Structures are given as structure tokens and as C-alpha cells.
Amino acid sequence: MSWPMSQDYNEAIQNPDVCFADPELKEGEVITNPLGIPIPCSGNFADVYAIKTPTRKWAVKCFTRQIPGLRERYVEISKYLQEVNLPFMVDFRYLEQGIRVKGQWYPVIKMHWVEGLTLNDFVSRQVDKPQVMRTLAQLWIRLAEKLREADVAHCDLQHGNVMLVPNNKKLLIRLVDYDGTCVPALELLKSIEVGHPNYQHPQRLREGTYNLRVDRFSHLVIYTAFQALAVGGKALWEKYEDPDSLLFRRKDFEAPGQSPIFADLKRLGDRQVAHMAEVIAESAQRPIDQVPPLEEVISPVGQTKVPVGVKTDNPFASLRPVPVSKGRRKQRSLAQLIGVITIVFIGIVGCAIWLGQRGGESVDERKVVQKDAGSVRKTAEAKPKTDGQSKTVDVTDQTKTKTTDTEPKPDGKPKPVDERPPLAVAPFDAAKAKELQERWAKYLGVPVEIENSIGMKLRLIPPGRFVMGTTDNTSPDELPHEVVLTRHLYMGVFEVTQAQYEKVMKTNPSYFSPKGEGSSRVDGFDTRTFPVERVSWNDANEFCKKLSALVDEKKEGRIYRLPTEAEWEYACRAGTITRYNVGDTLTPKQANYASTGLLRTTTVGSYAANGFALCDMHGNVWEWCADWYGAQYYAESPKEDPKGPESGNYRVLRGGCWFNKDENCRSADRTWNVPVGRDYYGGFRVVCLTTAKTKGRSAYREAERTRIQYLSDMQEFDVKVYRRLGKKGNTGWGPRITVNGVVSPNGISLHALSNDFSSVKYNLPTRARKFLASVALNDSAVPPCPTPLTFLVFGDRKLLWKSHPIQRAGKAQECVVDIKGVKVLELRVDCPGPFINAQAVWIEPRVEIDD
């Protein structure tokens, strides 16, 4: 079956009486923008429309591609939820004959449209009211009990899927996003998701457990958070505030004894809270099926049952729709402005709620989406798509030069053009990064660094290949995947400064400026060299267009734009494969972030540059990228020059800012905001391409074609004491492959025998040319091994590489081996003496293969 495209649905849904079979939807009216065009919210595999009927408002989910097995799940979930009729679940129906497009019927999901506050947002507004927190705790007991009695597991209970809805003076709780819900008819199937990691049992994240009992752990976590906040109040909330959690995080459950939150909960001095903290810590170490129901473990303190709707102070008084406009604000009549506000608010907020996004509140230009500020939450399902910038010229990868195709030799004969340099293939160090920049600059006949007409310095970034994303995070949001950038480009050495922005845009919107609201924090400083902030994506994009239009820039054939996410991360890493481009830890001497203590932005270039000579890629201000944000995009993005989804609701920002924690400044970390979002932590840097031809140089589509194959995807043979963990699944025992807290999804684990070795062999493709990996002991190797282990690589029985002796868990050693002509590759771990149960692991072992 071929599925309609978004445009097909847009056309069909404008005539509800014709396109729908459902009697209620036939009488409805689709919500449109001021131009009369429907407002779809595009997700991973569907578009969602708001349909207003005479009695209520519905969300209609129209599928844009086939998802195996989802139909059967939706049918069973829809049928069962209608039978049990739980008061906190919304009306959810699968309609086989849902919508007619071009004469053919297609299924839809019809779901009651929910408007309210996400749990995190509600708690942040009410956290200083102990009685409200205790009311939520009692309400949560009732909800957990009703779910268990009805044999329903939501399977992703978390702040983004729990809505607090106003109803006169009552507070109603509603659960949304039922795609992964488990009902009795589905219990024997496999899970299609594992839920939010900050609310799930560690075993579920490892094994994808899917049954009617998986919610029990989430019930404990959320209930305990309410009770703890009722005692600890605002101080506890602010200490652990995170837009992606409700006090607890995944790492707390993996090691409760080392978790600061568990220690703080015990110090609160409340018996109920201390008891629940012990229950969670113990449950996290048990098999998931042994986690007790919430009703059976709560202390008899304050167990008064409450109805599903309870009276409380109105937390929605401050919830006001804010207009979201493109570009500059325009004067409108009052009536027109109110109409636009209402439509945009309905479209953005309602769709976010329906798709189960981490943020379901109103969109406010003054609130930026980021992981410590917590205004707009990270989405769980929505996958926006767009084409990036409007009318941007797709220029060839050539650079202007005054050199000729060939230079005369002393004998008068032409000098041959230098051989094209290789791609910059990560990992490589700073010295190699500099060498590659110089080689490519020489080959192209261009300088390594240029300075444009407004004093902006830009650095040549050579084409290259790297692994984008990280194994730190099991979410597809940061899924590691190989990317090849086939073109060179110039990237700003620094973030765009206030002086540069003002020179082009004739204004300085910055908070940290002499005329800004934060002027007292920068009194006495020359902020002209500080990064510009309080700029939206639209502002940054307009800056690039105006800079490109300057006479001197047009003369040089330069075109400016925002970097794609892939370009940004590649330039940030500069060949590194660690959490940051300075290693696996970040210190206040290396970047401007929360631990620095400045509590403001600072002069660009105040910290050492990375291998490509770029500054402030970590911290100072978040940097806008060209891409629309897509939570699932990494799983299916093209290998070469990915540009992000085709459309969406949010634009991506990268790099962290002055008040972020170090983990939000990681090279792979992603956040996003609406394109009109502005605040004092959002800035940008630019990249530059050129329309001028580089004489004698071919385009970068000639870039060498190689692919990566992980050994975990290859068939092994001649195995001796071998186990495989990671991406291909656990063998039924042992922890995941983790080194310094980072999970390796493509790792291989070898358990050596005492006074012996373990090994595994692979037949290599004929065009294999390089083997790459890192080696270390798994984090579980405590205490250290009695005797040191050695990792070895053999090619056709010849020793090609040998590690330094390793005796304890710690920093990994890098292995890069030339395997041209090798037919059989053998990985071996040698143990010369007694050996304890510690995993010797090959991290991301892979083979480069010429296409």
C-alpha cells in the first residue's frame, strides 16, 4: 500500500463531510492558519490535524508511511481502552475506514484533543505548595491502582505524557501518547519502545521488557518525587531541576548507592520519603518482575483516597497564548492579532500534546528550549521535517583563487596539480587536524583562514567522515551513525559578536550589553566582543542573507548560512571521539558554562581553540543550526551531507551555554526551540561557501567512497571463550559494555581463561583497508585483575597490533591497523595469569571498506 503525502491529506481534510466516514468528524471543521490552510503537526510516521466538531475538539492522526505491526497494536489498544473506560485516559479510537484521499480509504487515529500543562511545568509552578504536591501524590496512588486493576500498562509514564488539565476549579489528570501501551492481548509481543530512561527500570532499558507490570517502577518514581517535593520544596526542586526528569535520572537507578538524590532524600528527615527512596533503590537492583505495586509499599501516612478530579489553586492563571510570528513583528488590528494567536496556539500546543512530546505548554518567544532552563520540553515522538533555509543557493564546493591550473616549472613545462588529499577520517588529533586543513588549502589554492569585510575570521574545515551522535544516550535522539561531509567550507572561528551583528543588522538585541536588561552584570566590560544573543533562528538566518548581500562579500563570491547539525558537530569534534573536544570531562578553564561561575556570556575566544582552531564550541551561548529538529532523524538520515528533516516545528541549537551543566555542552548534545524563540543564551556562528570557481580543482563529489562495517554485524568463526554484548543483544548474562560510563552499542566482549587467551576470527571483505577500535576493561572490572591483560590484532596469523598491558577499568587505548590484503582478522585477549570475572571489551570495532 502506498500512503498519501502530507499535501494529499491537506487537500482532502479541508472537506470533512466528504473525506471522513466517522459521523462526528464529518460535521467538524479543520483548524487552519489565517490563509485558510490546515495546520498539520508532522511526526515520525504521521500528520496530526485538529478537527473542531459541534461537541468537542479531536486530534486526527493520518499515517504517511507503513509501520509494521502498528495497525494490530492500535486495534487492540483502541478496543480495550474503550472497554475499561479509565477516567484519566482520553478517548482513543482506531478507524480502519478513516479518511478518503483521492478515492481511496486510509486508517486514522481519532483522539480527544487535550490542552493543559505537562507534569514538569505544573510542578515547577506549584512546587512551593506542599499541599498541592501531596494532593498529586494521592491522585497518583489512585491512578496506579486503577491501571493495575484494569490490566493496562501505559509503558511510558513520564512528565511529557502526564497532563494536568483545568476544569473549572478542579484539577484533572490525563495520560496521553498510547503508541507503546500494553493491554492483555499484546503482552506476548515485543516492545516498540522502552519509555523515557529517567523513569524506567534499568532492566527494561537493557532488554526492552514489555508486559503489564513495567509501569510499577514508574509509579514508584513519580509518587516518591511528589512526596519528596512536598517536604523539600523549591530548594530540592531547584537543586535537581531538569526539563527531562522529575528529580530522578537514569544514572540514579543504575547506581543508587552513589546517587546524590537518594542521599538527599534520606536527609530530609521524612520517614515516608526515606522509606520510598529505599523501595526504589532496592527495586532498581531486583528483576523488573519483582518490583512491587505502589499500593503495597506506601507507608500508612496520608493515604486518603481522592477523586480523579480534585480542587486546588488555579495553576493555569499564568498560562497565556503568545503569538508566534515569522520574521519581524508586524502591526495588526486587535481582532486579527487575537485570531492569529488563537490558531497558532491551538496548532502548536495541541499537536505537541497529541504526539506525546516532552513539552506540551504554550510557546513563548521569551522561553528557549534547553535542557537546564526547562521552558519547553524535549519531544519524545514528533519528527519535524523541512528543507532548511528558504531560497538558499545550493552552491558548488569551489573556492575563488587567483592561481592557475598549473604553475610553470623551471624548465617552462606545466607543473602537475597536487594529488587530492584524503578525507579527514575521525579519530585524529589536533596536529592531524591542522595538517589536513593545510593540505586541503594547498590543494584548493585557498588560505586556511580568511577574514571578511566585517572583521569576521573563518577557518577552512576539510571534508571528512566521523561518527555523529553518542552512545552516552540510548535515545534515538543521539543515535550514533556514520556521516560523510563531501565538501569543504569555512566556519566562523568565533560566535557572531555583538559588534558584527550590529554592523550588519543595525541593532544589538543582546541582554548582556550596555543597553540590555543585563547591563549591570557587564558593567565595565566591552561587550562588543561578547557573542550576540537574544536572536531567533529567523534573525540569524536574516543576518546570513544580509551579510551575503554586502558589496564586498558579493565581490568575493561568498555565501553565508547557518551550519547543518552534521557540519557543526564535525567541526566541534575536530577529529575527537570523546564527550567533548577536550576529552571526556570539561573544566571551567576550558569553556564558559555553569561551573565557571561568571553567570553571563564572555568575550569570544577566551578559551583555547579546538583542533580546527575554532573557539567556544562548548558553552558561552547555544548556537542555532540550519536543521529542523527530528527526534528520530538520526535513525534514517542519509550518510552523505545530511541536512535534517524536511519540515518541523523546532530548529536545532548546539553547544550549551553559560549557565548549563557540563553534560549539556557535550559535542553530541542537542536541543531546540521554535524559530522565533529568543533569549539571553541563544546565539550563532556562520559558515561560508563560495560561488567562485577554484581553477584546476574538481568538485568534492569525487570524495573517496568508503563505508564502515561493525564487527558486531559480521559473522564470526573459530570462537574461543567469546561473548557478544551491545547492539546485537545481550546473550542472557552480564552487564552492557560500558567504559567510563559510556555504553558501546557495537562492542564485543571477550572473557579470557586463566593462563590462556580468548579470541574470535572474521573473514574480511576483499576491499577492507583499515581496522579501528578502542580497547579497555568494562566498568564492571572492579577490583582490578590480578594480572594485566593484553589485547592483540592478528591478520592472517601475523601480529599487527598489541596494546599496553591493562589491569583495571579506565581510559581506553586506540587501535588503528592497516589490513589491506588481509583475509582473516583475529581479535585476541591474552591472560598470562589468574583472571577474575571482568570483561575485556573491544569498543566499536569496525572495518573501513572501499566501495
MILUM-771750 format. One record per residue (C-alpha): x, y, z; residue in one letter. Coordinates in steps of 0.2 Angstrom, whole numbers, plus 5000, padded with zeros to 4 digits. Each point is the difference from the previous one (the first is absolute). Layout:
// MILUM-771750
XYZA...
END
This chain:
// MILUM-771750
500050005000M500750174995S499550145013W499550184996P501250145002M499750145012S499450114985Q498749874996D499350005018Y500050195000N498950004985E498849875005A499750055018I499450174995Q498349914996N499649905016P498349964994D500749914985V501749935006C499449925017F498949855003A499850045018D498450095003P500750125013E501550044990L498950034984K499250155010E501750075005G501150144994E501949994998V501050135009I500950114987T501250145000N499550184995P500149954982L498849865002G501349864998I499949865013P501349995014I500849835000P501249945013C501249884992S500749865010G501149844997N498749914989F498450115000A499250174999D498850065013V498650134997Y498950085012A498149984996I498750105009K498349925001T498450075007P500349915016T501949995003R501750014992K500949854993W501749964994A500149904984V501649904997K500349964981C501349884996F501350044987T501049844999R499849825005Q500549945017I500049815002P498949945014G499350175005L498349974993R499849845011E500650095015R498850154997Y498549894997V500349915017E500450155010I498550104993S498849865003K500649965018Y500150185006L498250034994Q499549845010E500950055017V499650194998N501350065012L499650185006P501750074997F500249924982M499450114986V498849934986D501249914988F499349914985R500749914985Y498950034984L500449874986E499050104988Q500650175006G500450124986I499750004982R501450074989V499850004981K498649875001G500949885011Q499749975019W501550005013Y499949975019P500250145013V500150025018I498650105008K500550075017M499350135012H501050164999W500850045017V500650185005E500850025016G501750005009L501349865000T500449935017L501750085000N499350184996D498649985013F501249945014V501250154996S498650125003R499349915015Q501549935009V500050135014D498249935005K500249845010P498249975001Q499950004980V501449875000M499249895012R498450014991T500949954984L500849855010A498349945005Q499350024983L501449904993W499649865012I498349994993R500650004982L501349865003A498749905009E498750024986K501349964986L500549845009R498249955003E499550034982A501649904994D500750154990V501850055000A500350174991H501849954998C500750184999D499450095016L501050165001Q499850195001H499650034982G498649874999N499150055016V498950164998M499250105013L498450074993V499050155007P498149965002N499250145009N500850005017K500549824999K501649934995L499949854988L501449884996I500149934982R501249874992L500450024982V501149914987D499449824999Y501149944986D501049885012G498549965011T499949815006C498349925002V499749815003P499949964981A501750074997L501049945014E500949864991L500650124986L501650105000K500250185006S500150134987I500750125012E500850005018V499350165007G500950155007H501649945008P499850115015N498549915005Y500349824995Q500849855009H501849974994P499549824994Q498750074989R501250124992L501249854997R498849874994E498550094994G498849925012T498250014995Y498649945011N498650065012L501250035014R501350124993V499050155007D500349955018R501750085000F499450164992S498650015013H501349995014L501150134993V498750134996I499149985017Y501650015010T500450164990A498450085006F500249955018Q501850065000A499650174992L498650025013A501350005013V501650074991G499050134991G500850124988K501849985006A499949814996L499250044983W501350134995E501449895005K499549864989Y499050104987E500149924983D498750024986P500349824996D499649925017S499050025016L501449995013L500749834995F501149954985R500549844992R501750005008K499250015018D499249834997F501549924992E501150045016A498850065015P501449985012G501050144991Q498550114996S499950175008P498150014999I499849845010F501150075014A499150175000D498349915001L500649915016K500650165007R498450094999L499449915016G498349944993D499749825004R498849984985Q501350074988V501449905007A499049844999H499550034982M501850044995A500649835007E498649924991V500650074983I501849975004A499649825004E498849974985S501350074988A501249865005Q498649864999R499349924984P498750114993I498649875003D500450015019Q499650195001V498550025012P498450094996P500050185007L498549965011E500949865009E501550105005V499450175005I500150045019S498350035008P500350195000V498750114992G499249864989Q498350094999T499249954983K499650154989V498950014984P500850014983V499550185000G500650105015V499850185005K501650115001T500750174997D499950054982N501749964993P499550064983F499850185004A501750044991S499749894985L499750124986R500249974981P501450114993V500050034981P501349924990V500450104984S501349974986K501350144999G499750175007R498450045010R498750094989K498750125006Q498349924999R498250045005S499549945017L498749884993A501249934987Q501449985013L498849905012I499549884986G501849974995V500549975018I498649885003T500349894984I501949995002V499849965019F498849864996I501049934986G501750005009I499549965018V498649874995G501149904988C501449995012A498949935013I499249874988W501749944994L500649975018G501450134999Q501050045015R499350185000G498150034999G499950185006E499750164990S501450074990V500850165006D501350104990E500850045017R500349815004K501449914991V500049815000V501549935009Q500449875012K500350095016D498950154998A498549894997G498750114991S499649894986V500249825001R500949874989K498849914989T499949815001A499149964983E499850154988A501250004986K499950174991P500650014982K500550154989T501250064986D501050115011G500250184994Q498850084988S500850034983K501749975005T501249974985V500749834999D501750054995V501449894993T501449965012D501350114991Q501050145007T500650164991K501950004997T501250104990K501149854996T499949924983T499849824996D501849974999T501650095005E501550014989P501549895004K501750074999P500149914983D498550094994G498949855000K498350005010P500149935018K498749875004P498650045012V500449925017D499149845004E498350025009R500249985019P499149865009P498450035010L500250045018A499549845008V499750015018A500849965012P501550124998F500950125011D500250195000A501749984990A499149904987K498650124999A501250144997K500949904987E498449954991L499450194999Q501750054993E500049864987R498350034994W500350194999A501649974990K499049884988Y498650124998L501150154998G499150105015V500650065017P499749905015V499250155009E499150154992I499450165008E498550084992N499450184998S499350025017I501549935009G499349825002M501449865000K499549844991L501049845000R500149864986L499149845006I500649864988P498849874994P499949845011G499249855008R499549985019F498849915011V498650135004M499149985017G500549905015T499749845010T499850105016D498250014996N498949854995T498750124992S499950014981P500250185003D501949985001E500149834991L501849984994P500149994981H501450024987E500050174990V501050054985V500250194996L500550014982T500450184999R501250125008H499350165008L500550155010Y499350015018M500150155012G501449985012V498950095013F498250025003E499350164991V500450145012T498950155005Q501050124989A499949894985Q498249985002Y499750185002E501050044985K498949904989V498350015008M500250185007K499449945017T500649915016N498749895008P501249935013S499549985019Y501850025005F500350174992S500150185006P498250034995K499449825004G499049945015E501649925007G501150154999S500450005018S500849834998R501250074987V500350175007D501850054995G500249874987F500150034981D498649894994T500350034982R501149845000T498749905010F498949884989P498350084995V498549925008E498250015001R499949974981V498849884993S500349874986W499150124988N501250145006D501549904997A499449944983N499750184995E501750055006F500849874988C499050074986K500450185003K501949965003L500049904983S499250164992A501450125005L500950074985V501749935006D499449835004E499149994983K501650054991K500949855008E498649884996G499649965018R498449935006I499649985018Y498849895009R499849915017L500949835001P499049844999T500049895016E501349884992A501250144995E499950085017W500349845009E501449954988Y500850175003A499849995018C500849835002R501450044989A500549824999G499649955018T498949865005I499850055018T498650095009R500850174997Y501350054988N501250025015V499749825007G498649915010D499950145013T499850194999L500850125012T499750195004P501750044992K499449924983Q498350084997A498750135007N498649895008Y499249995017A501549955010S501050154994T498950115011G500050154989L498149994998L500150094984R500749994982T501950054998T501150064986T500149884986V501749914999G500350005019S500349825000Y501249894990A499549954982A499649824994N501049904987G499350104986F500450175009A498250035004L499550085017C498549995012D499349844992M499649965018H499050125010G499850195000N498450004989V499049874992W500250014981E498649984987W500249874986C499150004984A499149845003D498249975006W500149895015Y499449814998G500149895015A500149844989Q501050084985Y501749925005Y499349834997A499750034982E501050154995S501049994984P501949965002K500650144989E499750185004D498449985011P499050165001K498749955013G498149964998P499050094986E498950095011S499550025019G499650125014N501750025008Y501750054995R501649925007V501250095012L501749935005R501450025012G499350055017G500150175008C500750105015W498849935013F499949824994N500749855008K501549924992D499049854993E498950124990N501650074991C500549834993R500549994982S498449894996A498850095011D498450074991R498750125005T498750104990W498850155000N498750074989V500750114986P499450165008V500749955018G501250135007R500950015017D501650055008Y500949834997Y499649984981G501350064987G500849934984F501549984989R500150004981V500749894986V500650074984C499949924982L500550084984T499350014982T501750044993A500949864991K501649935006T501049974985K500749834996G499149925015R498649874998S498450015010A499949915016Y498849874994R501649914995E500349975019A500649835003E498649875003R500249895015T498849925012R500149935017I499649835006Q499949965019Y500649835005L498549975010S499049994984D501249884992M500049815002Q501449935011E500849835000F501349905010D499450085016V500949975016K499250055017V499050144991Y498550105004R499250144991R499050145008L499350174994G499150044984K499749814996K499249975017G500549935016N500449815000T499049985016G501350045013W501150155005G499950194999P500150104985R501750054993I500450175009T501650095001V500150155011N498150005000G499850014981V499149854993V500749924984S498549944989P501249914988N501249935013G500749835001I500549925017S501349865002L500249905016H501749935002A500449845009L501449995013S501749984993N499250004982D499250114987F498350034992S499850044982S498850024986V500350004981K499250084985Y500149984981N500350184993L499350074984P501350014986T500050195000R500250025019A501450135003R500050055018K499549935017F499550125014L499549985018A500450055018S500449875014V499750005018A499249905015L498250025003N499550125014D499549845010S501949955002A500150045018V501149965009P501450004987P500649844992C501449905009P501050004984T500050134986P499149954984L500650044982T499050034985F500749944983L499550014981V500549874988F499950004981G500249834992D500949945016R501250145000K500050125015L499550184994L499750095016W500249985019K499350105014S500950065016H499649885014P498350045008I499649965018Q498650115005R498550094993A500450174993G500550104985K499949904984A501549974988Q499750044981E500449874987C500250044982V500749874988V500349984982D499249844994I500150024981K500249824992G499549925017V498849864998K499749945018V500050125015L500249945017E499750095016L500849935016R500150035018V501549925009D500049965018C501749945007P499349975018G498549985011P498550094993F498450065009I498350034992N500450164991A499550044982Q501450054988A499150104987V500350064982W499150164999I499250044983E501149884990P499750044982R500849974983V500250144986E499549934983I500350084983D498450014990D
END
